[in-house]
């Protein structure tokens, strides 16, 4: 039986763990719904009918949930890559899987809350995701992404908090 050879893990080559220009650009473009949704909430509060306004608020909250789910999925993907390279899974990889699920569950609970509370909770969840990932990313070879993650977290969570403050 031939043994399968896998590439060297990204942690062995620090340059591999840096986000590309495309990743940076797409990450920053991903902030547009946060900033735009927050601006709409601030500009339209009290100036439009309740139903369309609720649609805007719901869209912002749904997008925040989507992003939290994406962040959790990244942990799963990185963990899967690392597990392929190191059998059986390490404790760090197991933590990534658990946190990946926890992120989605926290966002789901926040989505079920009234909009003012849910958006504030989602802002908090985005911060929790970053704080946890700050500890996990170095263990799975992705520490080079933390600067971008910090910037994206600041804008996205601040957007959620500002929108919640207007409701």
N, C-alpha and C positions, 0 to 999 in steps of 0.2 A: 504494500500500500504506500503510495507516495504521500509525502507530507506537504501540505499546502504552506506556501510562504507568503506572508503578508508584509506590506511595506512597514518601514520603521514608524513607530508611533509619532504623532505630531509633537509631543512634548520633547522628543529628542532633537528636534529642529525648531528652535524658538521662532524663526521667521515664518514657519508654516502657520503659526497660531495668530498671526496678525490679519485683521480684516483687509480684504482687497479694496481698491477704490470703488468697485461696483457695489460691494457690500456696504461701504460707508454711504454711498449715494442713495442706495435703496433704503437703508436705515433712516437716513434723514428725510427722504420722501415719505416714509411711513409715519412721520410726525405730522404731515399735513392734515389728516383727519382729526387729530387731537387739537391742533391749533385752530383749524377752521371750525370744528365743532364748538370749541370754547368761545371763539369770537361770535359765532351765530347765537349761542346761548346768551352772551352778554348784550349783543346788539338787539336781539329779538324778544328778550324777556319783557312781558307786559305790552308788547307791540303787535302780537299776532294771536290768533285763536289758539285755544288750548290744545286741540288735536294735532295740528301741524307742529306746534312747539314741542309737544311730547314726542313726536316722531324724531325731531332733531336731537333731543336729549337721549332718547332711546338708542339712536344711531351712534352717538358718542359712547354710551355705556357698552353697547354691543361690540364696538370696535376695540375698546379697552379689554373686554373679555377675550376677544379674538387674539389680541397681542399677548395676553397672559398665557393663553393656550399655546401659542407659537413658542413662547419662551420655554414653557414646560416641554414641548416637543423637541426643542434643541437639546435639552438635557438628555432626553431619551436617545436622540441620534448620536450624540457624543458618547454616551454610555455604551450604545450598541457597537460603535466603532472600536472603542477601547476593549470591550469584552471580546470582540473578534480577535484582538491582538493578545489578550491575556485571559486564558481560560483557567479556572472558573472566574466568575465576576468578583472584583475586589469590593471591599466595603464601600469605597468611594463611588463605584459604579452603582451599587445598590442604593446608596443615598440619592444619587441622581434620579433613579427611577422613581423612588418614593416622592421626592420633591416635585418631579415633573407632574405627577398625579395631584399632589397637594395644591400646586398652583392653579390648576384647572378647577378644583373643587372650591377654592377660596373665591375665584372669580365668579363661579356659578352662584354661590351664596350672595355675593355682592350684587349680582344681576337681579336677584329676587327681591332685593330691598327697594324701598321707595327711592326715586331718582336722586334726591339730595344726599341721602345716606349711602346709596350704592356707588355713586361717583366718588365720594370721599373714601369709601372702602376700597374701591378699585385703585385709587391713587396710592393708598397704603399697601395694597397687594403688589403693585408694581415696585414699590420700594423694598418690600420683603423679598421679592424675587431677586432684585439686585444684590441685597445683603447676603442672601444665601448663596447666590452664584459667585459672589466675590470669594467665598470660601471653597466652592466646588470647582470652579473653572481651573484653578492651578493644578488640581489633582487629576484633571482629565486633559491637560495640555492646551487649554484655551485661554490662558490668562491674558494673552495679547488682545483679546476682545473686550476687556473690562473698561478701557477708556471710552470706547464707543458706547458700550452698554450704559455707563454712567451718564453720558450726555443724553442718550435717548430716554433714560429713566427720569432724569430731571425734568425734561420738557413734557413727557407724557404724564407723569404723576402731577406735576404742577398744573397742567391743563385740566386734569380731572378735579383737582382741588378747587381751582378757580371756577370751573363750571358749577360745581356743587355749591360754592359760596353764593352764586347768583340765584340759585333756585329757592 
